[in-house]
Amino acid sequence: MFNVRIHGRGGQGAVTSAEMLSVAAFDEGLHAQAFPSFGSERTGAPVVAFCRIDDEAIRAHDPITEPDAVIVQDPTLLHLVPVFAGISAGGYVLVNTSRPFEELMIHDLVDGLDPHRLVTVPATELSRTRLGRAMPNTALLGGFAALTGLVSLESVQRAIRQRFAGDVAEANAEIAASAYDHVREATGSHDHA
């Protein structure tokens, strides 16, 4: 089973991200579940969403405490909440920022993790450029597809088109593709699994 934990703030689409990721996994014939955990349901408050993906039926329904991947939608959460708690040494980390991972000053938090699996993507910038507002979630899903190889970009884009309609769907599909390309270029490899 592959466990994904998404950290964001209310209004950034963390819950929607988990749902779209599960739809992308279903699209590829996998089993998946997505669910949120709210501390407070107001815009800007820290939010955590979870997604489990497996090739067999999923029976667990508890919050993910040992993620295989962590997606951080808001870099201000890096020192505010324990976003890396429980991640395995072989885990994947994707952070929404235009800065390189080395400049985030979080070496102590990611000590022991594979540096090739620690990636940043300018998700907010990509969404502002294409959508005119800061919605990092679809960019991060594209980046996740490139980083892990767990789901394809095409499945992510189909999930986006199921969730949104018209120009908004197409803009978000393009944002996901831009982030996918960014992560592939940043990692310098086409095989990340």
Secondary structure, 3 states (H helix, E strand, C coil): CEEEEEEEECCCCHHHHHHHHHHHHHHCCCEEEEEEEECCCCCCCEEEEEEEEECCCCCCCCCCCCCCEEEECCHHHCCCCCCCCCCCCCCEEEEECCCCHHHHCCHHHHCCCCHHHEEEECHHHHHHHHHCCCCCHHHHHHHHHHHHCCCCHHHHHHHHHHHCCHHHHHHHHHHHHHHHHHHHHHHCCCCCC
